[in-house]
């Protein structure tokens, strides 16, 4: 009898613990959007990292720019 009670408690508690261990706070079936990664480009003139302004880039070191 005790073994049956422990089995029932385990069958109820195990899924609850599994959901709590996920830790991301999201509901099932929903996925988070992947974060946008910055484009890692270098200036063709001097090799310094460039600043991306969306439709164009600009080098903070030598001032070169482009699309």
mmCIF file as Biopython writes it, N, C-alpha, C and O atoms, coordinates in Angstrom:
data_model
#
loop_
_atom_site.group_PDB
_atom_site.id
_atom_site.type_symbol
_atom_site.label_atom_id
_atom_site.label_alt_id
_atom_site.label_comp_id
_atom_site.label_asym_id
_atom_site.label_entity_id
_atom_site.label_seq_id
_atom_site.pdbx_PDB_ins_code
_atom_site.Cartn_x
_atom_site.Cartn_y
_atom_site.Cartn_z
_atom_site.occupancy
_atom_site.B_iso_or_equiv
_atom_site.auth_seq_id
_atom_site.auth_asym_id
_atom_site.pdbx_PDB_model_num
ATOM 1   N N  . UNK A ? 1  ? 0.816  -1.192 0.000   1.0 0.0 1  A 1 
ATOM 2   C CA . UNK A ? 1  ? 0.000  0.000  0.000   1.0 0.0 1  A 1 
ATOM 3   C C  . UNK A ? 1  ? 0.868  1.267  0.000   1.0 0.0 1  A 1 
ATOM 4   O O  . UNK A ? 1  ? 0.610  2.213  -0.744  1.0 0.0 1  A 1 
ATOM 5   N N  . UNK A ? 2  ? 1.892  1.261  0.845   1.0 0.0 2  A 1 
ATOM 6   C CA . UNK A ? 2  ? 2.790  2.421  0.904   1.0 0.0 2  A 1 
ATOM 7   C C  . UNK A ? 2  ? 3.530  2.608  -0.418  1.0 0.0 2  A 1 
ATOM 8   O O  . UNK A ? 2  ? 3.767  3.733  -0.859  1.0 0.0 2  A 1 
ATOM 9   N N  . UNK A ? 3  ? 3.887  1.488  -1.041  1.0 0.0 3  A 1 
ATOM 10  C CA . UNK A ? 3  ? 4.583  1.570  -2.318  1.0 0.0 3  A 1 
ATOM 11  C C  . UNK A ? 3  ? 3.683  2.171  -3.384  1.0 0.0 3  A 1 
ATOM 12  O O  . UNK A ? 3  ? 4.155  2.920  -4.239  1.0 0.0 3  A 1 
ATOM 13  N N  . UNK A ? 4  ? 2.402  1.859  -3.347  1.0 0.0 4  A 1 
ATOM 14  C CA . UNK A ? 4  ? 1.450  2.413  -4.308  1.0 0.0 4  A 1 
ATOM 15  C C  . UNK A ? 4  ? 1.298  3.917  -4.110  1.0 0.0 4  A 1 
ATOM 16  O O  . UNK A ? 4  ? 1.243  4.665  -5.086  1.0 0.0 4  A 1 
ATOM 17  N N  . UNK A ? 5  ? 1.232  4.361  -2.882  1.0 0.0 5  A 1 
ATOM 18  C CA . UNK A ? 5  ? 1.124  5.796  -2.586  1.0 0.0 5  A 1 
ATOM 19  C C  . UNK A ? 5  ? 2.376  6.522  -3.056  1.0 0.0 5  A 1 
ATOM 20  O O  . UNK A ? 5  ? 2.275  7.590  -3.660  1.0 0.0 5  A 1 
ATOM 21  N N  . UNK A ? 6  ? 3.552  5.964  -2.790  1.0 0.0 6  A 1 
ATOM 22  C CA . UNK A ? 6  ? 4.791  6.582  -3.243  1.0 0.0 6  A 1 
ATOM 23  C C  . UNK A ? 6  ? 4.867  6.625  -4.766  1.0 0.0 6  A 1 
ATOM 24  O O  . UNK A ? 6  ? 5.367  7.595  -5.335  1.0 0.0 6  A 1 
ATOM 25  N N  . UNK A ? 7  ? 4.383  5.601  -5.414  1.0 0.0 7  A 1 
ATOM 26  C CA . UNK A ? 7  ? 4.362  5.570  -6.873  1.0 0.0 7  A 1 
ATOM 27  C C  . UNK A ? 7  ? 3.444  6.654  -7.432  1.0 0.0 7  A 1 
ATOM 28  O O  . UNK A ? 7  ? 3.798  7.317  -8.406  1.0 0.0 7  A 1 
ATOM 29  N N  . UNK A ? 8  ? 2.275  6.841  -6.829  1.0 0.0 8  A 1 
ATOM 30  C CA . UNK A ? 8  ? 1.345  7.885  -7.272  1.0 0.0 8  A 1 
ATOM 31  C C  . UNK A ? 8  ? 1.926  9.282  -7.030  1.0 0.0 8  A 1 
ATOM 32  O O  . UNK A ? 8  ? 1.802  10.161 -7.882  1.0 0.0 8  A 1 
ATOM 33  N N  . UNK A ? 9  ? 2.548  9.484  -5.892  1.0 0.0 9  A 1 
ATOM 34  C CA . UNK A ? 9  ? 3.165  10.782 -5.605  1.0 0.0 9  A 1 
ATOM 35  C C  . UNK A ? 9  ? 4.282  11.058 -6.602  1.0 0.0 9  A 1 
ATOM 36  O O  . UNK A ? 9  ? 4.421  12.182 -7.082  1.0 0.0 9  A 1 
ATOM 37  N N  . UNK A ? 10 ? 5.071  10.051 -6.911  1.0 0.0 10 A 1 
ATOM 38  C CA . UNK A ? 10 ? 6.147  10.219 -7.883  1.0 0.0 10 A 1 
ATOM 39  C C  . UNK A ? 10 ? 5.630  10.516 -9.273  1.0 0.0 10 A 1 
ATOM 40  O O  . UNK A ? 10 ? 6.222  11.309 -10.005 1.0 0.0 10 A 1 
ATOM 41  N N  . UNK A ? 11 ? 4.520  9.880  -9.643  1.0 0.0 11 A 1 
ATOM 42  C CA . UNK A ? 11 ? 3.942  10.102 -10.968 1.0 0.0 11 A 1 
ATOM 43  C C  . UNK A ? 11 ? 3.380  11.514 -11.098 1.0 0.0 11 A 1 
ATOM 44  O O  . UNK A ? 11 ? 3.341  12.067 -12.197 1.0 0.0 11 A 1 
ATOM 45  N N  . UNK A ? 12 ? 2.949  12.094 -9.997  1.0 0.0 12 A 1 
ATOM 46  C CA . UNK A ? 12 ? 2.431  13.459 -10.024 1.0 0.0 12 A 1 
ATOM 47  C C  . UNK A ? 12 ? 3.571  14.475 -9.904  1.0 0.0 12 A 1 
ATOM 48  O O  . UNK A ? 12 ? 3.572  15.494 -10.593 1.0 0.0 12 A 1 
ATOM 49  N N  . UNK A ? 13 ? 4.522  14.197 -9.041  1.0 0.0 13 A 1 
ATOM 50  C CA . UNK A ? 13 ? 5.585  15.161 -8.760  1.0 0.0 13 A 1 
ATOM 51  C C  . UNK A ? 13 ? 6.639  15.223 -9.863  1.0 0.0 13 A 1 
ATOM 52  O O  . UNK A ? 13 ? 7.219  16.286 -10.083 1.0 0.0 13 A 1 
ATOM 53  N N  . UNK A ? 14 ? 6.898  14.145 -10.547 1.0 0.0 14 A 1 
ATOM 54  C CA . UNK A ? 14 ? 7.962  14.125 -11.553 1.0 0.0 14 A 1 
ATOM 55  C C  . UNK A ? 14 ? 7.723  15.108 -12.695 1.0 0.0 14 A 1 
ATOM 56  O O  . UNK A ? 14 ? 8.644  15.852 -13.030 1.0 0.0 14 A 1 
ATOM 57  N N  . UNK A ? 15 ? 6.535  15.157 -13.316 1.0 0.0 15 A 1 
ATOM 58  C CA . UNK A ? 15 ? 6.329  16.153 -14.376 1.0 0.0 15 A 1 
ATOM 59  C C  . UNK A ? 15 ? 6.403  17.593 -13.862 1.0 0.0 15 A 1 
ATOM 60  O O  . UNK A ? 15 ? 6.878  18.482 -14.568 1.0 0.0 15 A 1 
ATOM 61  N N  . UNK A ? 16 ? 5.936  17.821 -12.639 1.0 0.0 16 A 1 
ATOM 62  C CA . UNK A ? 16 ? 6.003  19.163 -12.069 1.0 0.0 16 A 1 
ATOM 63  C C  . UNK A ? 16 ? 7.450  19.574 -11.862 1.0 0.0 16 A 1 
ATOM 64  O O  . UNK A ? 16 ? 7.817  20.710 -12.165 1.0 0.0 16 A 1 
ATOM 65  N N  . UNK A ? 17 ? 8.266  18.686 -11.359 1.0 0.0 17 A 1 
ATOM 66  C CA . UNK A ? 17 ? 9.682  18.989 -11.158 1.0 0.0 17 A 1 
ATOM 67  C C  . UNK A ? 17 ? 10.401 19.176 -12.489 1.0 0.0 17 A 1 
ATOM 68  O O  . UNK A ? 17 ? 11.301 20.009 -12.599 1.0 0.0 17 A 1 
ATOM 69  N N  . UNK A ? 18 ? 10.013 18.413 -13.486 1.0 0.0 18 A 1 
ATOM 70  C CA . UNK A ? 18 ? 10.648 18.552 -14.801 1.0 0.0 18 A 1 
ATOM 71  C C  . UNK A ? 18 ? 10.338 19.913 -15.408 1.0 0.0 18 A 1 
ATOM 72  O O  . UNK A ? 18 ? 11.218 20.532 -16.006 1.0 0.0 18 A 1 
ATOM 73  N N  . UNK A ? 19 ? 9.098  20.392 -15.266 1.0 0.0 19 A 1 
ATOM 74  C CA . UNK A ? 19 ? 8.742  21.715 -15.778 1.0 0.0 19 A 1 
ATOM 75  C C  . UNK A ? 19 ? 9.449  22.820 -14.997 1.0 0.0 19 A 1 
ATOM 76  O O  . UNK A ? 19 ? 9.864  23.824 -15.576 1.0 0.0 19 A 1 
ATOM 77  N N  . UNK A ? 20 ? 9.583  22.638 -13.697 1.0 0.0 20 A 1 
ATOM 78  C CA . UNK A ? 20 ? 10.263 23.646 -12.882 1.0 0.0 20 A 1 
ATOM 79  C C  . UNK A ? 20 ? 11.750 23.696 -13.195 1.0 0.0 20 A 1 
ATOM 80  O O  . UNK A ? 20 ? 12.370 24.754 -13.081 1.0 0.0 20 A 1 
ATOM 81  N N  . UNK A ? 21 ? 12.329 22.571 -13.587 1.0 0.0 21 A 1 
ATOM 82  C CA . UNK A ? 21 ? 13.762 22.536 -13.874 1.0 0.0 21 A 1 
ATOM 83  C C  . UNK A ? 21 ? 14.094 23.222 -15.192 1.0 0.0 21 A 1 
ATOM 84  O O  . UNK A ? 21 ? 15.250 23.577 -15.424 1.0 0.0 21 A 1 
ATOM 85  N N  . UNK A ? 22 ? 13.104 23.415 -16.061 1.0 0.0 22 A 1 
ATOM 86  C CA . UNK A ? 22 ? 13.365 24.112 -17.331 1.0 0.0 22 A 1 
ATOM 87  C C  . UNK A ? 22 ? 13.884 25.507 -17.062 1.0 0.0 22 A 1 
ATOM 88  O O  . UNK A ? 22 ? 14.843 25.944 -17.699 1.0 0.0 22 A 1 
ATOM 89  N N  . UNK A ? 23 ? 13.269 26.212 -16.132 1.0 0.0 23 A 1 
ATOM 90  C CA . UNK A ? 23 ? 13.778 27.485 -15.678 1.0 0.0 23 A 1 
ATOM 91  C C  . UNK A ? 23 ? 13.671 28.634 -16.662 1.0 0.0 23 A 1 
ATOM 92  O O  . UNK A ? 23 ? 14.078 29.745 -16.319 1.0 0.0 23 A 1 
ATOM 93  N N  . UNK A ? 24 ? 13.150 28.437 -17.861 1.0 0.0 24 A 1 
ATOM 94  C CA . UNK A ? 24 ? 13.076 29.532 -18.815 1.0 0.0 24 A 1 
ATOM 95  C C  . UNK A ? 24 ? 11.756 30.291 -18.710 1.0 0.0 24 A 1 
ATOM 96  O O  . UNK A ? 24 ? 11.609 31.352 -19.316 1.0 0.0 24 A 1 
ATOM 97  N N  . UNK A ? 25 ? 10.803 29.769 -17.959 1.0 0.0 25 A 1 
ATOM 98  C CA . UNK A ? 25 ? 9.553  30.464 -17.743 1.0 0.0 25 A 1 
ATOM 99  C C  . UNK A ? 25 ? 8.632  30.500 -18.947 1.0 0.0 25 A 1 
ATOM 100 O O  . UNK A ? 25 ? 7.639  31.228 -18.930 1.0 0.0 25 A 1 
ATOM 101 N N  . UNK A ? 26 ? 8.923  29.751 -19.975 1.0 0.0 26 A 1 
ATOM 102 C CA . UNK A ? 26 ? 8.094  29.754 -21.167 1.0 0.0 26 A 1 
ATOM 103 C C  . UNK A ? 26 ? 7.114  28.597 -21.109 1.0 0.0 26 A 1 
ATOM 104 O O  . UNK A ? 26 ? 7.372  27.556 -20.504 1.0 0.0 26 A 1 
ATOM 105 N N  . UNK A ? 27 ? 5.976  28.818 -21.764 1.0 0.0 27 A 1 
ATOM 106 C CA . UNK A ? 27 ? 4.991  27.749 -21.865 1.0 0.0 27 A 1 
ATOM 107 C C  . UNK A ? 27 ? 5.397  26.806 -22.983 1.0 0.0 27 A 1 
ATOM 108 O O  . UNK A ? 27 ? 6.208  27.154 -23.841 1.0 0.0 27 A 1 
ATOM 109 N N  . UNK A ? 28 ? 4.839  25.634 -22.966 1.0 0.0 28 A 1 
ATOM 110 C CA . UNK A ? 28 ? 5.144  24.666 -24.017 1.0 0.0 28 A 1 
ATOM 111 C C  . UNK A ? 28 ? 4.654  25.167 -25.361 1.0 0.0 28 A 1 
ATOM 112 O O  . UNK A ? 28 ? 3.622  25.832 -25.452 1.0 0.0 28 A 1 
ATOM 113 N N  . UNK A ? 29 ? 5.408  24.841 -26.410 1.0 0.0 29 A 1 
ATOM 114 C CA . UNK A ? 29 ? 5.010  25.184 -27.755 1.0 0.0 29 A 1 
ATOM 115 C C  . UNK A ? 29 ? 5.448  26.567 -28.194 1.0 0.0 29 A 1 
ATOM 116 O O  . UNK A ? 29 ? 5.327  26.896 -29.374 1.0 0.0 29 A 1 
ATOM 117 N N  . UNK A ? 30 ? 5.938  27.363 -27.313 1.0 0.0 30 A 1 
ATOM 118 C CA . UNK A ? 30 ? 6.387  28.707 -27.676 1.0 0.0 30 A 1 
ATOM 119 C C  . UNK A ? 30 ? 7.910  28.715 -27.704 1.0 0.0 30 A 1 
ATOM 120 O O  . UNK A ? 30 ? 8.562  28.204 -26.793 1.0 0.0 30 A 1 
ATOM 121 N N  . UNK A ? 31 ? 8.458  29.291 -28.743 1.0 0.0 31 A 1 
ATOM 122 C CA . UNK A ? 31 ? 9.908  29.396 -28.837 1.0 0.0 31 A 1 
ATOM 123 C C  . UNK A ? 31 ? 10.293 30.863 -28.848 1.0 0.0 31 A 1 
ATOM 124 O O  . UNK A ? 31 ? 9.590  31.701 -29.414 1.0 0.0 31 A 1 
ATOM 125 N N  . UNK A ? 32 ? 11.399 31.158 -28.228 1.0 0.0 32 A 1 
ATOM 126 C CA . UNK A ? 32 ? 11.883 32.531 -28.187 1.0 0.0 32 A 1 
ATOM 127 C C  . UNK A ? 32 ? 12.577 32.856 -29.499 1.0 0.0 32 A 1 
ATOM 128 O O  . UNK A ? 32 ? 13.210 31.998 -30.115 1.0 0.0 32 A 1 
ATOM 129 N N  . UNK A ? 33 ? 12.448 34.094 -29.911 1.0 0.0 33 A 1 
ATOM 130 C CA . UNK A ? 33 ? 13.122 34.532 -31.128 1.0 0.0 33 A 1 
ATOM 131 C C  . UNK A ? 33 ? 14.627 34.595 -30.857 1.0 0.0 33 A 1 
ATOM 132 O O  . UNK A ? 33 ? 15.064 35.002 -29.780 1.0 0.0 33 A 1 
ATOM 133 N N  . UNK A ? 34 ? 15.391 34.192 -31.839 1.0 0.0 34 A 1 
ATOM 134 C CA . UNK A ? 34 ? 16.845 34.220 -31.690 1.0 0.0 34 A 1 
ATOM 135 C C  . UNK A ? 34 ? 17.312 35.672 -31.654 1.0 0.0 34 A 1 
ATOM 136 O O  . UNK A ? 34 ? 16.855 36.486 -32.456 1.0 0.0 34 A 1 
ATOM 137 N N  . UNK A ? 35 ? 18.216 36.006 -30.732 1.0 0.0 35 A 1 
ATOM 138 C CA . UNK A ? 35 ? 18.708 37.379 -30.686 1.0 0.0 35 A 1 
ATOM 139 C C  . UNK A ? 35 ? 19.499 37.719 -31.942 1.0 0.0 35 A 1 
ATOM 140 O O  . UNK A ? 35 ? 20.209 36.875 -32.489 1.0 0.0 35 A 1 
ATOM 141 N N  . UNK A ? 36 ? 19.369 38.958 -32.389 1.0 0.0 36 A 1 
ATOM 142 C CA . UNK A ? 36 ? 20.100 39.381 -33.581 1.0 0.0 36 A 1 
ATOM 143 C C  . UNK A ? 36 ? 21.554 39.573 -33.209 1.0 0.0 36 A 1 
ATOM 144 O O  . UNK A ? 36 ? 21.870 40.202 -32.199 1.0 0.0 36 A 1 
ATOM 145 N N  . UNK A ? 37 ? 22.423 39.036 -34.017 1.0 0.0 37 A 1 
ATOM 146 C CA . UNK A ? 37 ? 23.854 39.173 -33.789 1.0 0.0 37 A 1 
ATOM 147 C C  . UNK A ? 37 ? 24.386 40.312 -34.631 1.0 0.0 37 A 1 
ATOM 148 O O  . UNK A ? 37 ? 24.016 40.475 -35.794 1.0 0.0 37 A 1 
ATOM 149 N N  . UNK A ? 38 ? 25.255 41.091 -34.026 1.0 0.0 38 A 1 
ATOM 150 C CA . UNK A ? 38 ? 25.851 42.199 -34.748 1.0 0.0 38 A 1 
ATOM 151 C C  . UNK A ? 38 ? 26.772 41.667 -35.833 1.0 0.0 38 A 1 
ATOM 152 O O  . UNK A ? 38 ? 27.452 40.657 -35.652 1.0 0.0 38 A 1 
ATOM 153 N N  . UNK A ? 39 ? 26.784 42.357 -36.954 1.0 0.0 39 A 1 
ATOM 154 C CA . UNK A ? 39 ? 27.653 41.955 -38.049 1.0 0.0 39 A 1 
ATOM 155 C C  . UNK A ? 39 ? 29.077 42.345 -37.697 1.0 0.0 39 A 1 
ATOM 156 O O  . UNK A ? 39 ? 29.345 43.507 -37.393 1.0 0.0 39 A 1 
ATOM 157 N N  . UNK A ? 40 ? 29.974 41.406 -37.735 1.0 0.0 40 A 1 
ATOM 158 C CA . UNK A ? 40 ? 31.370 41.650 -37.381 1.0 0.0 40 A 1 
ATOM 159 C C  . UNK A ? 40 ? 32.178 41.876 -38.653 1.0 0.0 40 A 1 
ATOM 160 O O  . UNK A ? 40 ? 32.746 40.944 -39.222 1.0 0.0 40 A 1 
ATOM 161 N N  . UNK A ? 41 ? 32.216 43.141 -39.088 1.0 0.0 41 A 1 
ATOM 162 C CA . UNK A ? 41 ? 32.923 43.481 -40.316 1.0 0.0 41 A 1 
ATOM 163 C C  . UNK A ? 41 ? 34.148 44.318 -39.973 1.0 0.0 41 A 1 
ATOM 164 O O  . UNK A ? 41 ? 34.231 44.939 -38.914 1.0 0.0 41 A 1 
ATOM 165 N N  . UNK A ? 42 ? 35.079 44.312 -40.892 1.0 0.0 42 A 1 
ATOM 166 C CA . UNK A ? 42 ? 36.275 45.126 -40.734 1.0 0.0 42 A 1 
ATOM 167 C C  . UNK A ? 42 ? 36.402 46.055 -41.930 1.0 0.0 42 A 1 
ATOM 168 O O  . UNK A ? 42 ? 35.945 45.753 -43.032 1.0 0.0 42 A 1 
ATOM 169 N N  . UNK A ? 43 ? 37.024 47.171 -41.683 1.0 0.0 43 A 1 
ATOM 170 C CA . UNK A ? 43 ? 37.235 48.170 -42.724 1.0 0.0 43 A 1 
ATOM 171 C C  . UNK A ? 43 ? 38.211 47.621 -43.766 1.0 0.0 43 A 1 
ATOM 172 O O  . UNK A ? 43 ? 39.272 47.112 -43.406 1.0 0.0 43 A 1 
ATOM 173 N N  . UNK A ? 44 ? 37.865 47.717 -45.054 1.0 0.0 44 A 1 
ATOM 174 C CA . UNK A ? 44 ? 38.786 47.233 -46.082 1.0 0.0 44 A 1 
ATOM 175 C C  . UNK A ? 44 ? 40.027 48.125 -46.215 1.0 0.0 44 A 1 
ATOM 176 O O  . UNK A ? 44 ? 41.034 47.704 -46.784 1.0 0.0 44 A 1 
ATOM 177 N N  . UNK A ? 45 ? 39.958 49.342 -45.698 1.0 0.0 45 A 1 
ATOM 178 C CA . UNK A ? 45 ? 41.067 50.277 -45.811 1.0 0.0 45 A 1 
ATOM 179 C C  . UNK A ? 45 ? 42.111 50.058 -44.716 1.0 0.0 45 A 1 
ATOM 180 O O  . UNK A ? 45 ? 43.303 49.943 -45.001 1.0 0.0 45 A 1 
ATOM 181 N N  . UNK A ? 46 ? 41.648 49.998 -43.437 1.0 0.0 46 A 1 
ATOM 182 C CA . UNK A ? 46 ? 42.613 49.915 -42.333 1.0 0.0 46 A 1 
ATOM 183 C C  . UNK A ? 46 ? 42.485 48.647 -41.497 1.0 0.0 46 A 1 
ATOM 184 O O  . UNK A ? 46 ? 43.388 48.343 -40.717 1.0 0.0 46 A 1 
ATOM 185 N N  . UNK A ? 47 ? 41.386 47.895 -41.635 1.0 0.0 47 A 1 
ATOM 186 C CA . UNK A ? 47 ? 41.213 46.650 -40.888 1.0 0.0 47 A 1 
ATOM 187 C C  . UNK A ? 47 ? 40.571 46.825 -39.528 1.0 0.0 47 A 1 
ATOM 188 O O  . UNK A ? 47 ? 40.387 45.844 -38.807 1.0 0.0 47 A 1 
ATOM 189 N N  . UNK A ? 48 ? 40.226 48.045 -39.160 1.0 0.0 48 A 1 
ATOM 190 C CA . UNK A ? 48 ? 39.576 48.307 -37.884 1.0 0.0 48 A 1 
ATOM 191 C C  . UNK A ? 48 ? 38.117 47.852 -37.936 1.0 0.0 48 A 1 
ATOM 192 O O  . UNK A ? 48 ? 37.516 47.862 -39.010 1.0 0.0 48 A 1 
ATOM 193 N N  . UNK A ? 49 ? 37.529 47.451 -36.798 1.0 0.0 49 A 1 
ATOM 194 C CA . UNK A ? 49 ? 36.100 47.086 -36.813 1.0 0.0 49 A 1 
ATOM 195 C C  . UNK A ? 49 ? 35.258 48.288 -37.228 1.0 0.0 49 A 1 
ATOM 196 O O  . UNK A ? 49 ? 35.563 49.422 -36.859 1.0 0.0 49 A 1 
ATOM 197 N N  . UNK A ? 50 ? 34.197 48.039 -37.997 1.0 0.0 50 A 1 
ATOM 198 C CA . UNK A ? 50 ? 33.338 49.115 -38.491 1.0 0.0 50 A 1 
ATOM 199 C C  . UNK A ? 50 ? 32.068 49.216 -37.662 1.0 0.0 50 A 1 
ATOM 200 O O  . UNK A ? 50 ? 31.683 48.268 -36.978 1.0 0.0 50 A 1 
ATOM 201 N N  . UNK A ? 51 ? 31.423 50.371 -37.728 1.0 0.0 51 A 1 
ATOM 202 C CA . UNK A ? 51 ? 30.148 50.616 -37.068 1.0 0.0 51 A 1 
ATOM 203 C C  . UNK A ? 51 ? 29.063 50.425 -38.115 1.0 0.0 51 A 1 
ATOM 204 O O  . UNK A ? 51 ? 29.079 51.069 -39.164 1.0 0.0 51 A 1 
ATOM 205 N N  . UNK A ? 52 ? 28.117 49.533 -37.823 1.0 0.0 52 A 1 
ATOM 206 C CA . UNK A ? 52 ? 27.038 49.248 -38.766 1.0 0.0 52 A 1 
ATOM 207 C C  . UNK A ? 52 ? 25.863 50.155 -38.442 1.0 0.0 52 A 1 
ATOM 208 O O  . UNK A ? 52 ? 25.328 50.107 -37.335 1.0 0.0 52 A 1 
ATOM 209 N N  . UNK A ? 53 ? 25.455 50.987 -39.409 1.0 0.0 53 A 1 
ATOM 210 C CA . UNK A ? 53 ? 24.338 51.916 -39.226 1.0 0.0 53 A 1 
ATOM 211 C C  . UNK A ? 53 ? 23.092 51.426 -39.957 1.0 0.0 53 A 1 
ATOM 212 O O  . UNK A ? 53 ? 22.217 52.229 -40.281 1.0 0.0 53 A 1 
ATOM 213 N N  . UNK A ? 54 ? 22.998 50.167 -40.214 1.0 0.0 54 A 1 
ATOM 214 C CA . UNK A ? 54 ? 21.841 49.598 -40.902 1.0 0.0 54 A 1 
ATOM 215 C C  . UNK A ? 54 ? 22.090 49.471 -42.393 1.0 0.0 54 A 1 
ATOM 216 O O  . UNK A ? 54 ? 22.477 48.404 -42.869 1.0 0.0 54 A 1 
ATOM 217 N N  . UNK A ? 55 ? 21.871 50.549 -43.134 1.0 0.0 55 A 1 
ATOM 218 C CA . UNK A ? 55 ? 22.039 50.469 -44.582 1.0 0.0 55 A 1 
ATOM 219 C C  . UNK A ? 55 ? 23.461 50.820 -45.026 1.0 0.0 55 A 1 
ATOM 220 O O  . UNK A ? 55 ? 23.810 50.612 -46.188 1.0 0.0 55 A 1 
ATOM 221 N N  . UNK A ? 56 ? 24.282 51.345 -44.123 1.0 0.0 56 A 1 
ATOM 222 C CA . UNK A ? 56 ? 25.670 51.634 -44.474 1.0 0.0 56 A 1 
ATOM 223 C C  . UNK A ? 56 ? 26.570 51.391 -43.265 1.0 0.0 56 A 1 
ATOM 224 O O  . UNK A ? 56 ? 26.091 51.273 -42.137 1.0 0.0 56 A 1 
ATOM 225 N N  . UNK A ? 57 ? 27.851 51.319 -43.506 1.0 0.0 57 A 1 
ATOM 226 C CA . UNK A ? 57 ? 28.825 51.125 -42.434 1.0 0.0 57 A 1 
ATOM 227 C C  . UNK A ? 57 ? 29.806 52.283 -42.449 1.0 0.0 57 A 1 
ATOM 228 O O  . UNK A ? 57 ? 29.953 52.983 -43.450 1.0 0.0 57 A 1 
ATOM 229 N N  . UNK A ? 58 ? 30.481 52.471 -41.307 1.0 0.0 58 A 1 
ATOM 230 C CA . UNK A ? 58 ? 31.439 53.552 -41.174 1.0 0.0 58 A 1 
ATOM 231 C C  . UNK A ? 58 ? 32.583 53.093 -40.278 1.0 0.0 58 A 1 
ATOM 232 O O  . UNK A ? 58 ? 32.364 52.459 -39.246 1.0 0.0 58 A 1 
ATOM 233 N N  . UNK A ? 59 ? 33.798 53.420 -40.684 1.0 0.0 59 A 1 
ATOM 234 C CA . UNK A ? 59 ? 34.967 53.089 -39.876 1.0 0.0 59 A 1 
ATOM 235 C C  . UNK A ? 59 ? 35.230 54.239 -38.910 1.0 0.0 59 A 1 
ATOM 236 O O  . UNK A ? 59 ? 35.348 55.391 -39.326 1.0 0.0 59 A 1 
ATOM 237 N N  . UNK A ? 60 ? 35.319 53.927 -37.639 1.0 0.0 60 A 1 
ATOM 238 C CA . UNK A ? 60 ? 35.579 54.951 -36.635 1.0 0.0 60 A 1 
ATOM 239 C C  . UNK A ? 60 ? 37.032 55.388 -36.593 1.0 0.0 60 A 1 
ATOM 240 O O  . UNK A ? 60 ? 37.349 56.423 -36.007 1.0 0.0 60 A 1 
ATOM 241 N N  . UNK A ? 61 ? 37.918 54.617 -37.203 1.0 0.0 61 A 1 
ATOM 242 C CA . UNK A ? 61 ? 39.341 54.938 -37.154 1.0 0.0 61 A 1 
ATOM 243 C C  . UNK A ? 61 ? 39.769 55.818 -38.319 1.0 0.0 61 A 1 
ATOM 244 O O  . UNK A ? 61 ? 40.353 56.881 -38.109 1.0 0.0 61 A 1 
ATOM 245 N N  . UNK A ? 62 ? 39.483 55.385 -39.549 1.0 0.0 62 A 1 
ATOM 246 C CA . UNK A ? 62 ? 39.963 56.133 -40.712 1.0 0.0 62 A 1 
ATOM 247 C C  . UNK A ? 62 ? 38.874 56.934 -41.420 1.0 0.0 62 A 1 
ATOM 248 O O  . UNK A ? 62 ? 39.171 57.746 -42.296 1.0 0.0 62 A 1 
ATOM 249 N N  . UNK A ? 63 ? 37.584 56.705 -41.037 1.0 0.0 63 A 1 
ATOM 250 C CA . UNK A ? 63 ? 36.498 57.474 -41.625 1.0 0.0 63 A 1 
ATOM 251 C C  . UNK A ? 63 ? 35.956 56.903 -42.928 1.0 0.0 63 A 1 
ATOM 252 O O  . UNK A ? 63 ? 35.041 57.484 -43.513 1.0 0.0 63 A 1 
ATOM 253 N N  . UNK A ? 64 ? 36.486 55.798 -43.392 1.0 0.0 64 A 1 
ATOM 254 C CA . UNK A ? 64 ? 35.982 55.182 -44.620 1.0 0.0 64 A 1 
ATOM 255 C C  . UNK A ? 64 ? 34.542 54.738 -44.375 1.0 0.0 64 A 1 
ATOM 256 O O  . UNK A ? 64 ? 34.166 54.469 -43.234 1.0 0.0 64 A 1 
ATOM 257 N N  . UNK A ? 65 ? 33.733 54.657 -45.431 1.0 0.0 65 A 1 
ATOM 258 C CA . UNK A ? 65 ? 32.339 54.250 -45.296 1.0 0.0 65 A 1 
ATOM 259 C C  . UNK A ? 65 ? 31.878 53.594 -46.593 1.0 0.0 65 A 1 
ATOM 260 O O  . UNK A ? 65 ? 32.551 53.664 -47.621 1.0 0.0 65 A 1 
ATOM 261 N N  . UNK A ? 66 ? 30.718 52.960 -46.517 1.0 0.0 66 A 1 
ATOM 262 C CA . UNK A ? 66 ? 30.172 52.294 -47.698 1.0 0.0 66 A 1 
ATOM 263 C C  . UNK A ? 66 ? 28.809 51.702 -47.414 1.0 0.0 66 A 1 
ATOM 264 O O  . UNK A ? 66 ? 28.270 51.836 -46.316 1.0 0.0 66 A 1 
ATOM 265 N N  . UNK A ? 67 ? 28.258 51.039 -48.429 1.0 0.0 67 A 1 
ATOM 266 C CA . UNK A ? 67 ? 26.925 50.418 -48.292 1.0 0.0 67 A 1 
ATOM 267 C C  . UNK A ? 67 ? 27.062 48.950 -48.022 1.0 0.0 67 A 1 
ATOM 268 O O  . UNK A ? 67 ? 26.057 48.254 -47.876 1.0 0.0 67 A 1 
#
